[in-house]
Amino acid sequence: MRIAALLLAVPGQLLAQTMNAPPAPIDRLPGAGRAVAVEAHAARREALMDRIGKGVILVRAASLRDGEREVLQDNDFRQDDYYFYLTGIEAPNSWLVLTADGPDHETTLYLPERDPAGERWTGKKLGPGQDAVSLTGIKDVRALEVDSFANVVKQIIVESPGPVYANWVSEGAIVGLDGDRTGLLNVIPIIDSMRVVKDSAELIALRRAIMITAEAQRAAMAAARVEMYEYQLEATIEYTFRNLGADRVGFPSIVGSGPNSTILHYDVNRRQIQDGDLVVMDIGAEYGQYTADVTRTIPINGRFSDRQKAIYNLVLGTQQAAIESVRPGLTLRDVSQVARRYMSEHSGNLCGSEGCNKYFIHGLSHWLGMRVHDVGAYSMPLEPGMVFTVEPGIYIPEENLGVRIEDDILVTEDGYQILSDGAPRTIEDIEELMQSGDRPKTDGGG
């Protein structure tokens, strides 16, 4: 498909803003990734140290993946979520040490020394020095000497004035600790309780990821045509992701047509789509290490049949009832009960005497953030700043008919905001977009 045809799917004003406006700051320093929201990350570190009161927190960065041994789908590195949450930097094999002694807080960042010879292959990396201080706002940045750092950790564990917390306890101790984890506590549940309520910097990244994903849904709707292959829609989607600045996919793109529309996590995407098929597109772009998760279901020929309309509108009504119930104080379980009750009361004879709930075979919601299924308990009362999905579905294998509609919801002080409303979700809006341009028949190959 020609690029010009794809761009028809992006509203002119938004496209102009996205393509012509100065891009979000990235690579402020070579090899450092996106610019760091220094104040936001500092506030998170301070809040974490306040929570433990007295003790030391050890947070280990992710390591590079082995490109010789692993099949890399994007690149060889994605930062550990906990490390990124507290630093905002993408430097591998580094460490963050936080020390709290009542009101006295200390932050130390350990970075590997730069390797000029290696950087001929990889590009400039972030190492200890003034660049790292400027980027992170952390004043105490030290060189990480791998051979001696294990001894530093041992010393911290032995001499700490309080408990020692780590984000790597469940994975075992680092080399040099000889498997002895005496005195180490898991800090992950504490950070998880902070991550479930998003701050303003997190919401900026999430909104960008969701906007990109909504535009990819629009692009796919405009590109869809009979006898194309699922992977061609996938290509349109992921081209749009990259074209609008996404770092990677948040999860493998699901493009399931006909019988595949009834398979929840189908991601092979190789089938040729036939006239009359519905296509479930469950996709999410990742931006700044935060991911979207937006699902739309479309008729490949641009028009829903009467049967498809009836099932689709039941799913849409179920979703709308659930979304409209969202407010602080409820739980995701409460919202799910609203959805199940609506579907039960409005199924009529669409799915037989048992109703359509028997074909709604998954949960309604999950938390959203740095992971597509992000941290948080489903029993937690909703608070402003929480973000989650609402995604009812009906899957009838004997009819090759699957419908799922998923949106990303922000809890506000007085209710909710649909962050993904840039992607059409009513039958009328979907059909209008799909019929708005030429829809040539294309041979997708074998």
N, C-alpha and C positions, 0 to 999 in steps of 0.2 A: 504493500500500500504506500502511496506517495505521502511524504511528510505533510504536504499542504492539506491533503484530505484528513489526516489525523488532527491537525490543528483546528479544523472546523468544529471539533468537539469541545474546544475550550472557549468559554465565553470571551468575547473580544476584550472587555475591560479587564477581566482577571488575567487574561493572557498577556495583555500589555503590561500590567503591573508586574507580573511574574518574569517576563522575558526582558523588559526594558529597564525596570527599576534596578538600582544597584543591588547585587546579590547579598544575601546574608554573609557576614564576614566569615571567611574560612582561611585556613593557613595563615593566620596572623604571623606565626613564626613557621619557617619551613619544618615540615615533619610533625608539627604539633597538632594538626587536625583543626577543628573548628575553634573559633575564639571562645574563651571560657567566661561564663557568667560568674566573675570572681566573687561578688558579694553574696550571691545565692549559695554558692558552694561553701563559702566561709560560714554563712549562717547555719547551714546543715551540720557542719563540723561542730560548731559551738553548741547547737541544740543536742547533738549526740553526746558530747562531753557533759553537758548539764544533766542528761538523763542518767549517766552512770555515776556522776558525783565524784567518785574517786577511783582511779585505776588507769590502765593503759589499753589502748585499742590498736591492734595490728591489722592492717588491711593490705592484702597482696593483690597486685595487678595481674591481669591475664598474661599468658605467655604466647609467643608466636606459634601458630600451627605449623606443622611440617609439610611443606608443599611437595616434598618428594614422596611422602607416604600417604597423604590425605588428598581427597578430591575436594578442592576448594571452590565453592560456588560463588564467592564474591572476592574476598582477598584473604590474606593469611592471618588476620587479626581482628578481633572484636573485643573491646575492653570488658573486664569484669564489671557487672552492673553496680556492685557496692562501691568499688573503687571509683568508678565514673561518677556515681552519685555524690561522692565526697570531694572529688578533685576536678572533674570535667576534662581530664586529659587522657589521651590515648596512648601514652607511653607504656610499652610492654615491660614485664619483668622488673617493675618498680614496687616500692613499698611506701605506705603512709603510716606514720606512727603518731597517735594522738594521746597526750598525757593530761589527765584531769586530776587536780588535787584541790577539791572544793572549787572556789572561784578562780583558781589559777589554771589556765589552759595553755598547753604547748602543742604546736604542730610541727612535725618534721617530715620532709619528703626526701626519700632516697631514690636517686635515679642512676641507672648504669652510665658509666662514662661513654662518651661518643667514640665511635670507631670510624675514623676517616676512610680507611680502606674499604670497610664494609659498606659505607654510605655511597661508594661508587656504584654499588648494586641496588641499594634500597632508597637512596635519597637521604637528605639530612634528617637526623633524629634529634629529639629533645634530650639534652643532657644537663648535668648540674651546671649552675652558673646564673648570670643575671637574666638571661632569656627565660629560664624556668621561673625565676622569682617574679618577673613581670607578667608572665602568662597566667600563673596560678594565684598570685597574691600571697603565696606562702613564703615567708622571709627566710626560713631555715631549710635550705635545700642542700643536701649532701650527696657526695659520690657514693654509689653502692658498690662495695667490693664484695662480690659473691662469696669468696672463700671465707671472709671474716664476718659476714652479716649474720650467719647462723649463730656465731658467738655473741653478737649484739642481742639477738632475740633471746638466747639463753639468759643473758645478763638481765634483760628486761624482766623475764619471767621470775628470776630469782630475787631481784632487788626491787621490784615494783612496790610502791607504797600501798597499793590496793589490788583488786582483781585484774587479771589480764584477759582481754577479750580479743577474739580473732574471727575473721570471716572465712578462714580456711580450716577450721577445726575438723569439720566433717570429712575433709579430704586427707587428713593426716598432717603431721608436722613437716616442716621443710627439711631438706637434707642437713644433717648436722645435729638434729635434736634427738636422733636415735629412737624415734617413735615415742618419746616421753612427752606426754601432753599434760602432765600434772599441773594443775592450777590454771589451765586454759579454759575459758568459757566462750560459748558461741554468741557472737554479736549480731548475727543475721536477724533473729527475731526482733531485736530492738530497732535495727535500721528498717526492717519491713514495716514496722508500725508507723514509721515516719514517711516512708515512700508511698503509702496508700493514699495520703492526702497530698495533692500536687501543689507546689509553689508556683509563683508566676513564671519563673524561667522554664520550669517543666511544661507548663501549659503552652508557652510559646512554641516549644519544640513539638508538642503533641498536635497543636492546631496546624502547624505547617505539615506534619506528616499526614494528617487527616485531609487537609485541603488537597495535597498532591494525590491522595488515594481517590478522593471524590472526582477529581479531574480525570483520573485513569478510568474510572467507571464510565464517565461521560464519553471518553474517547472510544472505549470498547463498544458502547451502545451505538455510536455513530459508524463504527467499522463493521459491525456484525452483519453477516449475510449467509444465506443458505449455501451449504457445501464447503464452507471454509472449515479449517481444522481448529480444534480447541487450542492448539499451540499458537495459532496465528492471533487469536484473541489475547492469549498470554503475552505474546510478543508486543502487541499494541499497549497492553497494560504496563509492562515493565519498561518499555521505551518511554512512556509518559512519566513513569517514576523517575528515571534517570534524567530525562529532559527538564524536569522541574526541580531537580536538585536533591532527590532522595539519595541516601548513602547506600542503601541495599533494600532487599525485601525483608519485611519483618517476619515472614514465614513463607513457605512455598505457596505460590499462587494456585488457587483452586479454580479451575474452569471446567465444570462438569455439565455435559449436555445429555439430553435424553435419559437413558438409564443411569448415566453417571451423575445426574442431578440428584439422585436419591442416595448417593454415597457421601457421607458427611465430610470426610477428609481425603477425597479423591484428588490427587495432584499429578497424575500421569500426563493428562492433557494431550492425548494422541488421537482421539476419535474425530472422524469427520462428522460435522453437525448437519443433521437432516431437516428438511422442511417440516415445520410443526413442532420441533423440539423447543423445550425451555432450556436455558443455560443459567446455571448458578455460578456466579463469579464472587468468590470470597477472597479478598485481597487486602494487603496492607503494606504501605511504604514505610520504611524506617528513616527518620531524620533526626540527627543529633542524638542517636541511641534511644529514641522513643518511637513506638510503632503505632500505626493505625490498624483498624480491623473493620472493614466495611463490606457488606455483602448485598448484591443486587441480583435479581432473577429476571431474565429478559426472554422474549420469544425471538428466536433467531430470524424469523421472517418479518419481524416488526409489528405483528398483530397477535394479541392473545386470543385463543379460542374461548368460547363461552365457558367450557369446563375449567380451563386455566384461569380465567378471570374469577370464577367463583372461589377457587382454592386460594388464589393470590389475595383477593380482597379479605378473606377470612384471616390469613396470616397478617396482612397489613392492619386490619382492625385489632387483632390481638396485640400487635406491637404498639399501636397507638394507645390502647388502653393501658398497657404496662408503662409506657413512657409518661403518660399524663398522671400516673399515680406517684411518680418520683418526687420525693421531698425529704429534707433532713429528718432523721429519726427512724425512718423505715429501714428495713434490711433488704438485701437482694432476694432473700427468700420470700419476703412480703410481696415484692414486685412480681416475682415468679408466680405466686398464688393468684394475683390479679390476672395475669396472662392465661393461666390454665383455666381459671373460671370463665373468662371471656370466651375462650375457644370452645369450652364445653357448652356454654349457653347459646352459642351462635353457629354450631356445626350443622344443625338441622339434619338432613339426610345426605349431606355431601360425602360422608365417609362411612355410611352404613349405620346400623343401630347403635354401635358402640361410640360413635362420635369421632372427631378428628384427633383428639388428644392421643389416641393410640399410635398415630403417625407422627406425633411430635416427640421424637425419641432422644432429645438431648436437653441440657439445661438452657435456661433463658439467657443467662448473663455470666460474664466473667470480668474481673478487673482488668484494666488496660493501663499500660505505661511503658517501662523499659522492655517488658516482655509482652507478647500478645496475650498470654494468660499470666497476668502480673500478680504480685504478692497481695495478700489480704484474705481475711476470713469472710465467708459468706454470711456469717452471723453478725458482722459488725454493723452498728447503726450508721446510716449514711450521713456524711458531713459535707459541707461545701468544700469543693476542691477535689473530691473523689471523681474518678472517671471509670466508666464501665460500659459494656456493650448490652444492647437489648436485641436478641436475635431469635424470634420464634421461627419455626419451620414446620412444614408438612411434607412427608416423603412417602410416596405410594409406589413401591417397586413394581407392582403388577400393572401399573399404568405408565411406567417410565416417567413419572411426574413428581418432580421435587421443587419446592419453593422455600427459599430462605430469604429473609430481609433482616439486615443487621445494621444498626447505627451505633455511634459512639456518643455517650451521654455524659455531660458534666453536671454534677450536683451543684446548685447555686443556693444562695441564702433562702430564697423563697420557692425553690422548685428545681428546675432543670434547664439545660440548654442542649439542643441537638447539634453537636459539633460537625457532624457529617451531612448536614442538610444540603450541601452543594451537589450531592448525587441524587438525581430524580428517583422517587420511590412510589409514586402513584402510577396506576396504569396509564392514565391520560398523559402524564409528563414523559413517561418512558416511550410510549408510542409516538408522541410528538417529536421527541429527539431522534428516534430511530427512523422516522419518515421524513426528516427535514432535509436530507441530502440524497445524492445518487447512491444506490446500493448495488454496485456491479457484482456479477457472479465471478468468483475467482477460483482458479484451480490451485489448491494448496499443496499439491504434490503428495507423495506417499510416505 
